[in-house]
């Protein structure tokens, strides 16, 4: 399980909590402790907090390092992963030297991360990703359209969940969406769901944050669609 922008390792810690329930043998234990969770973080403090968070959640040897993920040239990648879970930074820009690591050059960090993730997933049935993107990623043209075409042709983008305003408040007010895709492609049908706001809210906020219960209907409808 890989998070290329792991921050404080929330996704990896939750993945461990889920997978630990199925741990049965010493080999399972060793696998979860040493060879399952991988993360990279550009900023030093979040990288340190991420390692601490994994240890506190029970992973004694997390593979979490400090590095700018986008410095890796995706044309020469060797290490690949079964699952990617991530909320990469967006709204930022990268210089031309970083952009040269990608076939489709763009200064938008979110688009570079999409390309990185597509390359990082193992070339096998069932390799899959769940990620957060700015909703504009779905509709913009130019370099965005080129990358989206590759995503639709090489992967099965089966689910898009549009999130309400304020989902990531107070850190960002950018409207976001969840993308879920897997191998093999191509994409033939996409389930799209727009998560509604509770009737008493105009937007989510720090004082009224989004909760797991708000996804109950989405999970129910998705299960019926996927059956």
C-alpha positions in Angstrom: 0.0 0.0 0.0 1.6 3.2 -1.2 0.9 6.9 -0.5 3.2 9.2 -2.6 2.2 12.3 -0.5 1.6 10.7 2.9 1.8 13.7 5.2 1.0 12.3 8.7 0.2 8.9 7.2 -3.5 8.9 7.9 -4.3 6.7 4.9 -1.6 4.2 5.7 -2.6 4.0 9.3 -6.2 3.3 8.4 -5.1 0.7 5.9 -3.1 -1.1 8.6 -6.1 -1.0 11.0 -8.2 -2.7 8.4 -5.7 -5.3 7.3 -4.6 -6.2 10.8 -8.1 -7.7 11.3 -7.1 -10.4 8.9 -3.7 -11.2 10.4 -3.4 -14.8 11.3 0.2 -16.1 11.1 3.7 -14.9 12.0 4.3 -14.4 8.3 1.2 -12.2 8.1 2.6 -10.2 11.0 6.0 -9.8 9.4 4.5 -8.8 6.1 2.3 -6.1 7.7 5.1 -4.8 9.9 7.9 -4.5 7.3 6.8 -5.0 3.7 3.3 -3.6 3.2 3.2 0.2 3.9 5.2 2.7 1.9 5.0 6.5 2.0 6.9 9.5 0.8 6.5 13.1 2.0 8.3 16.2 0.8 8.1 18.3 4.0 10.3 17.3 7.0 7.8 17.8 9.9 4.9 15.9 8.3 7.4 13.1 7.3 8.5 12.8 11.0 4.9 12.9 12.2 4.0 10.3 9.7 6.6 7.8 10.9 5.6 8.5 14.5 1.9 8.0 13.6 2.6 4.6 12.0 4.6 3.4 15.0 1.9 4.6 17.5 -0.7 2.7 15.4 1.4 -0.5 15.7 3.7 -0.6 12.6 7.2 -0.9 14.0 9.1 -0.5 10.8 7.1 1.8 8.4 8.7 2.5 5.1 8.1 6.2 5.2 10.7 8.6 3.8 11.3 12.2 3.2 11.4 12.9 -0.5 9.8 15.0 -3.2 7.9 12.2 -5.0 7.8 14.2 -8.3 11.6 14.1 -8.6 11.4 10.5 -9.7 11.4 10.1 -13.5 8.5 7.9 -14.2 10.1 6.5 -17.4 12.6 4.5 -15.3 10.5 3.4 -12.3 11.2 -0.1 -10.9 9.2 -0.3 -7.6 5.5 -0.7 -8.1 2.6 -1.2 -5.7 -0.7 -3.1 -5.5 -2.7 -0.3 -3.9 -2.3 3.5 -3.9 -4.3 5.6 -1.4 -3.5 9.3 -1.4 -4.6 12.9 -1.1 -1.8 14.7 -3.0 -1.2 18.4 -2.8 -2.9 20.5 -5.4 -2.9 24.1 -6.5 0.9 24.1 -6.4 3.4 24.3 -9.3 6.6 22.5 -10.2 9.6 23.8 -12.2 10.6 22.6 -15.7 13.2 20.2 -14.3 10.6 18.3 -12.4 8.1 18.5 -15.3 10.7 16.8 -17.5 10.2 13.6 -15.4 6.7 13.2 -17.0 5.6 12.4 -20.6 2.8 15.0 -20.3 4.4 18.2 -18.9 2.4 20.5 -16.7 3.2 22.7 -13.7 0.1 21.6 -11.8 1.1 19.2 -9.1 -2.2 17.3 -9.1 -1.7 16.3 -12.8 1.9 15.2 -12.2 0.7 13.0 -9.2 -1.9 11.4 -11.4 0.8 10.4 -13.9 3.1 9.2 -11.1 0.3 7.0 -9.6 -0.7 5.4 -12.9 2.9 4.4 -13.4 3.4 3.2 -9.9 0.5 0.7 -9.9 1.6 -2.8 -10.7 0.7 -4.1 -14.2 -1.7 -6.8 -12.9 -5.4 -7.3 -12.6 -6.7 -5.8 -9.3 -4.0 -3.1 -8.8 -6.1 -0.2 -7.7 -6.1 3.4 -6.5 -8.3 5.7 -4.5 -7.3 9.4 -4.6 -8.5 12.9 -4.0 -8.3 15.5 -6.8 -9.5 19.0 -7.4 -12.8 18.6 -9.2 -11.5 20.8 -12.0 -9.2 18.0 -12.9 -12.2 16.2 -14.4 -13.2 19.0 -16.8 -10.1 20.9 -17.8 -8.6 20.5 -21.3 -5.1 20.6 -22.7 -2.6 18.5 -20.7 -5.4 17.4 -18.3 -7.4 16.0 -21.2 -4.3 14.0 -22.5 -3.7 12.4 -19.1 -7.4 11.7 -18.6 -7.5 9.9 -21.9 -4.6 7.7 -20.9 -6.3 7.0 -17.6 -9.5 6.0 -19.3 -7.8 3.8 -21.8 -5.3 2.0 -19.5 -7.4 1.8 -16.3 -11.0 1.2 -15.3 -12.1 4.5 -13.7 -15.2 3.0 -12.2 -16.2 5.5 -9.5 -16.2 9.3 -9.1 -17.6 10.9 -5.9 -18.0 14.6 -5.9 -17.5 16.1 -2.5 -19.3 19.2 -1.1 -17.7 22.5 -0.4 -15.7 22.8 2.8 -14.8 19.1 2.9 -11.2 19.9 3.7 -11.8 23.1 5.7 -10.0 24.9 7.1 -7.0 23.8 5.0 -8.6 24.3 1.6 -11.9 25.5 0.1 -11.2 23.9 -3.3 -14.0 21.6 -4.4 -12.7 18.1 -4.7 -13.7 14.6 -5.9 -12.7 11.1 -5.1 -11.4 8.9 -8.0 -11.3 5.1 -7.8 -9.6 3.2 -10.6 -8.1 -0.2 -11.2 -6.4 -2.4 -13.7 -7.2 -3.6 -16.3 -8.7 -1.0 -18.6 -10.3 0.4 -20.5 -13.0 2.3 -18.8 -16.5 1.4 -20.0 -18.8 2.7 -17.4 -18.4 5.2 -14.5 -20.6 5.4 -11.4 -20.9 9.1 -10.5 -22.2 10.3 -7.1 -22.6 13.8 -5.8 -22.4 13.7 -2.0 -25.2 16.0 -0.7 -24.8 18.4 2.2 -26.9 17.9 5.3 -30.1 20.0 5.1 -29.0 22.2 8.0 -25.6 23.1 6.4 -24.5 25.4 3.6 -21.0 23.9 3.6 -18.8 21.7 5.8 -16.4 23.5 8.1 -14.0 22.9 10.9 -16.9 23.2 13.4 -19.1 21.0 11.3 -16.8 18.5 9.5 -17.7 15.7 7.1 -18.2 12.4 8.9 -18.2 8.8 7.9 -22.0 8.6 8.3 -22.3 11.1 5.4 -21.1 8.4 3.1 -23.7 5.8 4.1 -26.0 6.4 1.1 -23.1 6.4 -1.3 -21.8 3.1 -0.1 -25.3 1.6 -0.2 -26.0 2.8 -3.8 -22.5 1.8 -5.0 -22.9 -1.7 -3.6 -26.2 -2.0 -5.5 -24.6 -0.7 -8.7 -21.6 -3.0 -8.4 -23.6 -6.1 -7.7 
